[in-house]
Amino acid sequence: MTIINLRDFYPYYTADSFIEVPDEVAEAMAEFDRREAAYRLRTYRHKAYYSLDREDGIEHSALFVALSPCEIYERKVTMQELHAAISSLPGKQAKRIYAHFVLGMSKTDIARAEGVDEKAVRLAIERGLRNMEKFLKNNF
Protein backbone atom coordinates (compact mmCIF):
# COMPACT_ATOMS: atom_id res chain seq x y z
CA MET A 1 0.00 0.00 0.00
CA THR A 2 1.18 3.48 -0.89
CA ILE A 3 0.23 6.79 0.66
CA ILE A 4 -0.51 9.54 -1.88
CA ASN A 5 -1.45 13.18 -1.56
CA LEU A 6 -4.66 13.88 -3.47
CA ARG A 7 -3.61 17.50 -3.85
CA ASP A 8 -0.85 16.31 -6.25
CA PHE A 9 -3.38 14.70 -8.57
CA TYR A 10 -6.49 16.86 -8.26
CA PRO A 11 -6.09 20.62 -8.79
CA TYR A 12 -9.28 21.54 -6.93
CA TYR A 13 -7.91 20.21 -3.61
CA THR A 14 -6.64 23.23 -1.69
CA ALA A 15 -5.31 21.37 1.34
CA ASP A 16 -3.22 18.24 1.67
CA SER A 17 -5.28 15.08 1.84
CA PHE A 18 -3.36 11.85 2.29
CA ILE A 19 -4.91 8.47 1.56
CA GLU A 20 -3.61 4.95 1.34
CA VAL A 21 -4.11 3.18 -2.00
CA PRO A 22 -2.88 -0.10 -3.49
CA ASP A 23 0.48 0.01 -5.26
CA GLU A 24 -1.15 -0.65 -8.66
CA VAL A 25 -3.45 2.36 -8.27
CA ALA A 26 -0.57 4.60 -7.18
CA GLU A 27 1.51 3.45 -10.16
CA ALA A 28 -1.41 4.02 -12.57
CA MET A 29 -1.94 7.54 -11.22
CA ALA A 30 1.77 8.30 -11.45
CA GLU A 31 1.86 6.96 -15.03
CA PHE A 32 -1.09 9.17 -15.96
CA ASP A 33 0.67 12.17 -14.41
CA ARG A 34 3.85 11.43 -16.41
CA ARG A 35 1.90 11.07 -19.66
CA GLU A 36 0.03 14.30 -19.00
CA ALA A 37 3.32 16.13 -18.40
CA ALA A 38 4.76 14.67 -21.62
CA TYR A 39 1.66 15.79 -23.53
CA ARG A 40 1.98 19.34 -22.17
CA LEU A 41 5.65 19.39 -23.18
CA ARG A 42 4.86 18.18 -26.72
CA THR A 43 2.14 20.80 -26.98
CA TYR A 44 4.57 23.49 -25.90
CA ARG A 45 7.34 22.34 -28.25
CA HIS A 46 5.09 22.12 -31.30
CA LYS A 47 3.19 25.30 -30.44
CA ALA A 48 -0.12 23.45 -30.53
CA TYR A 49 -1.81 25.42 -27.83
CA TYR A 50 -5.36 25.00 -29.05
CA SER A 51 -7.59 22.77 -31.11
CA LEU A 52 -10.48 23.72 -33.33
CA ASP A 53 -12.25 20.48 -32.49
CA ARG A 54 -14.85 21.67 -30.01
CA GLU A 55 -17.68 19.52 -31.36
CA ASP A 56 -19.53 22.66 -32.44
CA GLY A 57 -18.64 22.43 -36.11
CA ILE A 58 -15.94 25.10 -36.11
CA GLU A 59 -13.25 22.67 -37.29
CA HIS A 60 -15.44 21.39 -40.08
CA SER A 61 -16.24 24.89 -41.28
CA ALA A 62 -12.55 25.85 -41.15
CA LEU A 63 -11.42 22.81 -43.12
CA PHE A 64 -14.29 22.59 -45.57
CA VAL A 65 -15.01 26.02 -46.93
CA ALA A 66 -18.49 26.44 -48.34
CA LEU A 67 -18.46 27.12 -52.07
CA SER A 68 -20.27 30.03 -53.59
CA PRO A 69 -23.02 29.33 -56.16
CA CYS A 70 -20.68 30.49 -58.93
CA GLU A 71 -17.99 28.03 -57.86
CA ILE A 72 -20.50 25.21 -57.66
CA TYR A 73 -21.73 25.99 -61.18
CA GLU A 74 -18.15 26.20 -62.51
CA ARG A 75 -17.34 22.79 -61.02
CA LYS A 76 -20.49 21.31 -62.52
CA VAL A 77 -19.68 22.67 -65.97
CA THR A 78 -16.07 21.50 -65.71
CA MET A 79 -17.19 17.99 -64.73
CA GLN A 80 -19.64 17.92 -67.65
CA GLU A 81 -16.84 18.98 -70.02
CA LEU A 82 -14.52 16.28 -68.65
CA HIS A 83 -17.21 13.61 -68.96
CA ALA A 84 -17.89 14.71 -72.54
CA ALA A 85 -14.16 14.57 -73.33
CA ILE A 86 -13.79 11.10 -71.79
CA SER A 87 -16.87 9.81 -73.61
CA SER A 88 -15.39 11.04 -76.93
CA LEU A 89 -12.42 8.69 -76.49
CA PRO A 90 -12.20 5.14 -77.80
CA GLY A 91 -13.31 2.53 -75.25
CA LYS A 92 -9.91 1.30 -74.06
CA GLN A 93 -8.48 4.78 -73.63
CA ALA A 94 -11.56 5.93 -71.72
CA LYS A 95 -11.48 2.90 -69.42
CA ARG A 96 -7.77 3.24 -68.73
CA ILE A 97 -7.95 6.98 -68.04
CA TYR A 98 -10.94 6.44 -65.75
CA ALA A 99 -9.19 3.62 -63.90
CA HIS A 100 -5.97 5.60 -63.50
CA PHE A 101 -7.25 9.07 -62.60
CA VAL A 102 -10.64 8.42 -61.01
CA LEU A 103 -10.15 5.04 -59.36
CA GLY A 104 -6.50 5.75 -58.55
CA MET A 105 -5.14 2.51 -59.99
CA SER A 106 -1.50 2.41 -61.05
CA LYS A 107 -0.65 1.73 -64.67
CA THR A 108 0.94 -1.56 -63.63
CA ASP A 109 -2.26 -2.66 -61.87
CA ILE A 110 -4.36 -1.75 -64.92
CA ALA A 111 -2.00 -3.71 -67.19
CA ARG A 112 -2.11 -6.70 -64.86
CA ALA A 113 -5.93 -6.59 -64.71
CA GLU A 114 -6.23 -6.40 -68.50
CA GLY A 115 -3.45 -8.89 -69.17
CA VAL A 116 -1.41 -6.49 -71.32
CA ASP A 117 1.98 -4.85 -71.12
CA GLU A 118 2.36 -1.77 -68.89
CA LYS A 119 3.77 0.19 -71.84
CA ALA A 120 0.53 -0.31 -73.78
CA VAL A 121 -1.47 1.10 -70.89
CA ARG A 122 0.91 4.04 -70.49
CA LEU A 123 0.78 4.89 -74.19
CA ALA A 124 -3.02 4.55 -74.28
CA ILE A 125 -3.36 6.95 -71.36
CA GLU A 126 -0.98 9.44 -72.98
CA ARG A 127 -2.84 9.28 -76.32
CA GLY A 128 -6.14 9.57 -74.51
CA LEU A 129 -5.01 12.69 -72.66
CA ARG A 130 -3.83 14.26 -75.92
CA ASN A 131 -7.17 13.41 -77.54
CA MET A 132 -9.04 14.89 -74.59
CA GLU A 133 -6.96 18.06 -74.85
CA LYS A 134 -7.80 18.39 -78.54
CA PHE A 135 -11.49 17.76 -77.84
CA LEU A 136 -11.62 20.37 -75.09
CA LYS A 137 -9.76 22.97 -77.17
CA ASN A 138 -12.06 22.46 -80.17
CA ASN A 139 -15.39 22.29 -78.33
CA PHE A 140 -15.02 24.57 -75.34
N, C-alpha and C positions, 0 to 999 in steps of 0.2 A: 504494500500500500504506500502511496505517495501523497504527501501533503502539498496542495497547490493553493495559490492565492487567486481567487476569482477576479480580483481587480486587474491582474495581468492579462486576463483573457476577455473580459467584458468591460468595455469603456464606460458604461453607465454606472458601474460601481464606484462610489466616491471614497469608500473606506475599505481597508483591508478586510478580507473575509477568507479565512483559511478553512479548507475542507480536505478530508481524506478520501482519495479515489484510488481505484485499482491501477496498477502500473500500466496496463494496456490503455486505459482511458487517458492517463497523464501523457503517455507517449503519443497517442492520437492527437491530443490537443496541442502538444508541442510541435508535432509534424505539421498540423494545420497552420500554426503560427509561423513556422519557417517558410511554408509555401506562400503564405500571405505576404510575408516580408520580401520574398523573391519576386512575387508578382508586382509589388509596389516599386521595386528596384528596376524591373524590366520596363514598367510603365514610365518611370522617370528617364531611363536611358534612351528610350525610343520616342520620347515626347508624346506619348499617347495618353494625354490627360483626360480625355473625354471620349464618349462613344455616342453616335447618333441613334443607336438602337435603344429607343425608349418605349417600344411597343405602341407608339402613337402614330406611326406612319411617317415620321420625319426622315428616317433613313431611306425608306422606299422612295419618297418624293425627291430626295437629294440624288439618289442614284439613277432613278428612272424619270427623266424630265418629260413632262407632258408635251406632246407635239402640238403645234398650232394646226388649224384646219388646212392652211396652205401646204405645210410640210406633209401632212397626211395625204393630201391629194397628189403632191409630187411623188411620193413613194408609190402610191397606187398606179400612177401613170408609168413610172419607171418599171415597176414589176410587170405591167401589161406589155410594155415594149420588150422587156427581156423574154417574157413568155412567147411573144410573137417571133422574136429572133430565134429562139431555141426551136420553136415549131417549124421554122423555115428550113432547118437543117435536115440532112438525111438521117435516117433512123439511128444508125450506129453512132454517129457523131453526137446526136442529141442525147442518147442514152449515156454515153461516156462522159459528156460534159455535166449532165445532171448528176451522175454518180460521183464524179470527182468534186464538183463545186457545191452541190446542194447536200448530198449525203455524206461528203467528207471522206470518201474512200480514196486510198492512194492508187496511183496508176498501176502499181504492181498487183494490188488486190483486184482491181478491175480486170487486168489481164489474166490473172489466175482464175477468176470467176468465169470469164468468157473462154478460157482455154486458148488464148492467143499470146503472142509475144508482147512484152511491155513496150517495145518500140512502136508497135502498131497502134497501141492505145495512145501513147504520147503524141504521135503524129496526127492521129484522128482528132485529138483534143485541140492541138495547135491549128489544124485546118478548120475545125469547127469554130474556134474563136475568131479566126480571120474572116470566115464567112459571116459570122454574127456581126463583126465590125462593119463589113460591107453593107449588110442588110440594114443596120441601124443608121449608117451614114446616108444611104439612099432613101430610106423611108421616113426618117424622123429628123 
